[in-house]
Amino acid sequence: MTGSLVQNIHHYCIGLSYLCAFLLETGRLLWPAAGWRLTGLAFGAAGLFAHSAYLLVNQPSPAVPFGSVLLLAWVLALFYFYGTVHHAKQAWAVFVLPVVIGLVITSRVLLTVEPEYAAVDLAQWTSGERFWGGVHGVLILCASVGVSVSFLASVMYLIQSRRLRNKVSPRAVVPMLSLERLEHMNRRAINIAFPMLTVGLLVGTLLLESNHALGENWFSVKVLSSAGLWVLFLVLLYLRYAVHLPARRLALFSIAAFALLLVALGAAHPFAIGGGK
């Protein structure tokens, strides 16, 4: 019975659970009450359980667009749940959950466009060329998490900065982290994501060189958008440490990097991992 229930979990169950958690967290900020937070966490935990169960049962390959987006959403859901518990007085979920919900919806749309996919074959992932394909996928996923965290920190930074410029009372708005902490979060996320993205793209380049359809692969949307993301990160690091560009402008670059990341994740992969398209 339990196995049957798990197999019937779909994107809708995941997305609706996160949506309920988001609405409850928003309600807690608008009308403070004792039960809002616990109920919101319960729905968030239910969404995270459904999300994890779906990934375990279906095992979508990260080489498939919908699989890579759904995996990223799962990691960010963990980030949301930890942050909501750890930063109880901050409006953490209000900013993170919309991104998670948006990624789940995007994953569902991508699955509708290309419904046939192959599940991950762990035996193949641990040997030969597919092993390095797995390494490439994990590194890109970790880099994607860093880009997403940088995006979230940047959005919160811009909102908090505007509040301070307009001298808005902290009691009249949604509670957020300080500008210093948000800038530190953004900086750490970029510093961690860039080397992972660099090594991941290097592994992917070596795999492309061994691929037969080399010319076509080099000019795929996936490769071009990933290379563009790396260049944008390189420029971002240069502006931060060499030119000392203001944090507000760097936040805008981080938001642009996240938009480019979505293009890269949503594009078809030039080579399959574990048989995915």
N, C-alpha and C positions, 0 to 999 in steps of 0.2 A: 504493500500500500504506500509506504513512504517513498520507495523508489519510483512508483508511478507518479506521485505528486511532484517529485523533483524533475522528472522528465517532462512534465507539463508546464514547467516554468518558462516564460517567454520574456521578451523585452518589455512587454506591457506590465508585467508584474514588477519588474525591476524599476522601471520608470515611474510607475504610480506610487510605489513605496517611497522613493526618493522625493517625489512631488509632495506627498503628504507630510514628510519630514520637513520639507522647505516651508510649506504653508504653516505648519505648527511653530517652526522657529520664527517666522515672520510675525505670527500672532503673539508669540511671547514678547517680542520687542514692542508691539503696538499696545497690547493689553497684558502687562505683567501679571502672571499667576503661577502658583506653585506647580501645577501639573503640566504646563506647556512643554517644559524642557524634557522631562522624563518621557512623555508621550512621543515627542519628536525624536528622541534618541531611540525609542522602541521601533518606530517606523524606519528610521535610518538603519538600525541593526537588521530589521526584516529585509530591507532592500539589499543590504550588503550580503546577507545570507543567500537570498535568491540569486544575486549576481554571481557569487562564488559557486553556487550549485550549478548554475547554467554553464559556467566556464569548465567546471569539472566534468559535467556530463557530456557536453558537446565538444569540448576541447578544440575550439577554432584556432586555426593556424594564424600566427601574427603576420604571415605573408599575405593573408587575405585582408582587404581593406576593412571589412566590418569587424574582423577579429582583432586587428591592431587597435582600432578605435575603442572597442569594448574592453580590451585589456587595459588601455590607458584610463578609461572611465573607472575601472575597478580599483586601480592604484590610487586615483584621486578620491575615490569613495573612502578608502582607508585613511587617506590624508584628512578628509572631512571629518570622519568619525573621531580620529585621534585629536584633531584640533578642537572639535566641539567639546570634548571631555576636558582637554588640557586648558583651553581658553574659555572657560565657562561664561565669563562676563563679556566676551567679545562676540560680535555678530559674524562668527566664522562661517557657519552653515549658510547664511544668507548669500555669501559671495561664492562659496565653493560648490554648493549643490546645483545652482543653475548651470554651471559648466559640466558637471557630471550628468545631469539630465539631458543637456544638449548633446553630449557625446553618445549617450544611450540612444537618443532619437536618431542621430546621424548613423550610428551602427545599424539600426533597424532599417533605415532607408537604403543603406549600402547592401544589406542582406536581401532586400526586396529586388534591387537592381540585378544582383548576381547571386541567386539563391543556392546554387550548387557550389559546394566547397568540400575540401578533404580535411578530416580531423588530424590533429598532430600525432605523428608516429614517433614516440619517444625512442624506440629502438633505432630508427634511422637518424634521429637527431644526435645520437651519441657516437656516430661513426661517419667517416668520410667527409664529403663535401657538405652534406647536410648539417654536420656538426658546426662547421664554420658559418653556415647559414643561420643556425640557432644562436651562435655567438653574436652575429650581426644583428639579429632581431632583438635580442635582450639588450644590447648596447643602445640601439635606436629607441627602444621602449624607455629605458632609463633616462636617455637624453630628452625624450618627449615629456616625461614627468617633470624634469627640470624646467623645460620651456613653459609648461603649464603652470607650475608654481610661480615662475617669474611673471607670467601673465597676470595671475591672480594678485600677486604683490603689487604689480604696476597699477592695476585698476584701483585697488584700495589706496595706493599712494596718491594717485591723482585726485580721488575723492577727498581724502583727508587733507591734502594740500589746499584744495579749493575751500574747504571748510575753514581752515586756519586763515587764509587770505581774507575771507569774508567775515571772520571773527564770529563764527557760529558757536553758540553755547554747546558744550559737550552733552549737556542734559537734554537738549532738544533734538538730538540726532542719534543714529544707530552707533553704538560703541564700537570703536575700532582700535587696532594697534597703533602705536606712535609712528611718526614718519621715519624715525631712526631705525626702528625694528623692521618696518616694511622695506626700507632701502637695503638693510642688511640681508633680509630674506631674499630679495631680488638678486643681490650680488652673489650670494652663496649658490642660489639656484643656477645662475649663469655659469659661475666658475666650475660647478660640478657637471653641468650639461655639456659644455663645450668639448672637454677632452673625450667624453663618452661618444658624442656625436662624431668627433674627428676619427676615433679608432673604429667606430661602427661603419663610417663611410669608407675608411681604408679597407676594411674587411670586405665590404660590399663591392668595392672597386676590383679587388683581387678575384672575387667570385664572378664579376662581370667579364673579366678578361678570359676566364675559362669557359664562358658561355658561348654557344655557337652563334646565336643571333646578336653578335656584338654591336654592329652598327645601329640596329633598331633599339637595343637596350639603352645605349648611351643617350639617346634622345627621347626616352620615355618621360612622361610627366613626373613619375616617381623620382627618377634620377635627377632631373633638372631642378625640381622643387627642393629636394634634399640638399643638392649642391648650393642652391640659392640660400637655403636656411643656414648652411655653414658659413657662407660669405657674410651674411647679415650678422651672424654671431661674431665673426672676426671683426667686422666694423664696429659692432657694439662694444667689444672689449677694448678696441683701440680708442674709441671715443671716451670710454670710462677712465682708462688708466693713463693715456697719453695726452689727450686733449682736455680731460676733466670737464666733459659736457655736463650741464645741470641735470640733476636726477629726474626732473620732470620730462625732459626730452628723451632721456634714456628709457623711461617708462613707456613712451610712445613707440620706441624701437622694439621693446619687448612685446608689446601688443601686436605689432606687425609680424614679429617672429612667430607668434602663436597662430596667426592667420595663415602664414605660409606652412606651418606644421600641419594644420588641418588639410591643406591641399596635398601635402606629401603623404599623409596617412590615408586619405581617401582615394589616392591614385592606385591603379593596379601595379603589383610588384613585377619587375622584369624577370625575376626567376622565382620559382616556387620553393617553399620550404615545406617539406613533408607532404608534397603533392598539392598544396593549395594553389589557386590561380593568382 
